[in-house]
Amino acid sequence: MNFKSLLLIASFVLLTSCALKPIPSQMEYQKIENVELDQLGNGKVMIYNGSNVFHKADNTERLNIHINDKALGQLRGSEYVIINLADGDYKFDVLHLDMVNMRSSHQVTVDSQTKVIMIKPNITSNKLEVTNELPEKWEKFKYVEER
């Protein structure tokens, strides 16, 4: 086998090994047709994956998310889900795979004003931010598929 063949095989293995296996959700999703910001809040919270083109290109945009040790499921790039969360404190555990497991934990306080939470992978971990705004290029986002 020549060097080019070995390099091709190694590249293929590295790129396909970055695919994170989905986890089944233990939470009920609340699908809303034509989501608008004023439909959210008072317990209805949108969570979206705000990964960028670099993570989508190498298949590292997939996020497995647990909330208080209960599986929310997997969000791929530009996917969102809406769930009901009562007022209170929540621990979000987020995992994405980029050669190694990138784990992070985030404390979030949900109240009646909490509407939108953005989670995205970054080069060393994951970022979570309560934005309470629909993401840029909202028309390109889609509701999470059952996996």
C-alpha positions as CSV (number, residue, x, y, z in Angstrom):
1,M,0.0,0.0,0.0
2,N,1.4,3.4,-0.9
3,F,1.6,6.5,1.2
4,K,-1.4,8.2,-0.6
5,S,-3.6,5.3,0.1
6,L,-2.7,5.3,3.8
7,L,-3.2,9.0,4.0
8,L,-6.6,8.7,2.4
9,I,-7.7,5.9,4.8
10,A,-6.4,7.8,7.8
11,S,-8.3,10.9,6.7
12,F,-11.5,9.0,6.2
13,V,-11.2,7.3,9.6
14,L,-10.5,10.6,11.4
15,L,-13.4,12.5,9.7
16,T,-16.0,9.7,10.2
17,S,-14.9,9.1,13.8
18,C,-16.2,12.6,14.8
19,A,-19.8,11.6,14.4
20,L,-21.4,11.6,17.9
21,K,-24.1,8.9,18.3
22,P,-27.5,10.4,19.1
23,I,-29.1,9.8,22.5
24,P,-32.9,9.2,22.8
25,S,-34.8,12.0,24.5
26,Q,-36.4,11.5,27.9
27,M,-38.2,14.8,27.6
28,E,-41.4,15.9,25.8
29,Y,-40.9,18.3,23.0
30,Q,-43.4,21.1,22.4
31,K,-43.7,21.8,18.7
32,I,-45.0,25.2,17.7
33,E,-45.8,26.0,14.0
34,N,-44.2,29.3,12.8
35,V,-42.4,30.1,16.1
36,E,-42.3,33.7,17.1
37,L,-40.6,35.2,20.2
38,D,-43.8,36.2,21.9
39,Q,-45.0,32.6,21.9
40,L,-42.1,31.7,24.2
41,G,-41.5,32.3,27.9
42,N,-43.6,31.3,30.9
43,G,-42.1,27.9,30.8
44,K,-41.8,27.4,27.1
45,V,-38.1,27.5,26.3
46,M,-36.4,27.1,22.9
47,I,-33.0,25.5,22.9
48,Y,-31.0,25.7,19.7
49,N,-27.6,24.6,18.4
50,G,-25.8,27.7,17.2
51,S,-22.8,26.0,15.7
52,N,-21.1,27.6,12.7
53,V,-20.0,26.4,9.3
54,F,-16.6,25.2,10.6
55,H,-18.2,22.7,12.9
56,K,-20.7,21.6,10.3
57,A,-18.0,21.0,7.7
58,D,-16.1,18.5,9.9
59,N,-19.3,16.9,11.4
60,T,-18.5,18.1,15.0
61,E,-21.6,20.2,15.4
62,R,-23.7,17.5,17.0
63,L,-24.5,18.2,20.7
64,N,-25.8,15.6,23.1
65,I,-27.6,17.5,25.9
66,H,-28.8,16.4,29.4
67,I,-30.8,18.7,31.7
68,N,-30.7,17.7,35.4
69,D,-29.4,14.3,34.3
70,K,-32.3,13.7,32.0
71,A,-31.6,13.3,28.3
72,L,-32.9,16.1,26.1
73,G,-31.4,14.4,23.0
74,Q,-29.1,15.4,20.2
75,L,-29.2,18.7,18.4
76,R,-27.4,19.0,15.1
77,G,-26.3,22.3,13.6
78,S,-29.2,24.8,13.0
79,E,-31.7,22.6,14.8
80,Y,-33.9,23.7,17.7
81,V,-36.3,22.2,20.2
82,I,-39.0,23.7,22.5
83,I,-39.6,22.2,25.9
84,N,-41.4,23.2,29.1
85,L,-39.2,24.1,32.0
86,A,-40.7,25.3,35.3
87,D,-39.0,28.2,37.1
88,G,-35.9,27.1,38.9
89,D,-32.2,26.1,38.5
90,Y,-31.1,23.6,36.0
91,K,-27.8,21.9,35.2
92,F,-27.1,21.5,31.5
93,D,-24.5,18.9,30.6
94,V,-23.3,19.2,27.0
95,L,-21.1,16.9,25.0
96,H,-19.7,17.2,21.5
97,L,-17.1,15.0,19.8
98,D,-14.0,16.5,18.1
99,M,-11.4,13.8,18.2
100,V,-12.0,13.6,22.0
101,N,-15.1,14.2,24.1
102,M,-15.7,17.8,24.8
103,R,-17.9,18.0,27.9
104,S,-19.2,21.0,29.8
105,S,-21.7,21.8,32.5
106,H,-23.7,25.0,32.8
107,Q,-26.0,26.3,35.5
108,V,-29.1,28.0,34.1
109,T,-31.8,29.8,36.1
110,V,-35.1,29.6,34.3
111,D,-37.9,32.1,35.1
112,S,-41.0,33.4,33.3
113,Q,-38.8,35.7,31.1
114,T,-36.6,32.9,29.8
115,K,-37.4,32.3,26.2
116,V,-34.3,31.2,24.2
117,I,-31.1,29.3,25.1
118,M,-28.3,29.0,22.6
119,I,-25.8,26.2,22.9
120,K,-22.8,25.7,20.5
121,P,-19.6,23.8,20.4
122,N,-16.3,25.7,20.5
123,I,-12.7,24.6,20.0
124,T,-12.1,23.6,23.6
125,S,-15.6,23.0,25.1
126,N,-19.2,24.2,24.6
127,K,-20.8,27.6,25.1
128,L,-24.3,28.1,26.6
129,E,-26.0,31.5,26.6
130,V,-29.5,32.6,27.5
131,T,-30.2,35.0,24.6
132,N,-33.9,35.4,24.6
133,E,-33.7,36.2,20.9
134,L,-34.3,34.1,17.8
135,P,-31.0,33.2,16.1
136,E,-29.7,35.1,13.1
137,K,-30.8,33.5,9.8
138,W,-33.7,32.0,11.7
139,E,-35.4,30.9,8.5
140,K,-32.5,28.3,8.0
141,F,-33.3,26.6,11.4
142,K,-35.5,23.5,11.6
143,Y,-37.2,21.6,14.4
144,V,-35.2,18.6,15.7
145,E,-36.1,15.3,14.1
146,E,-37.0,12.2,16.1
147,R,-33.9,9.9,16.2
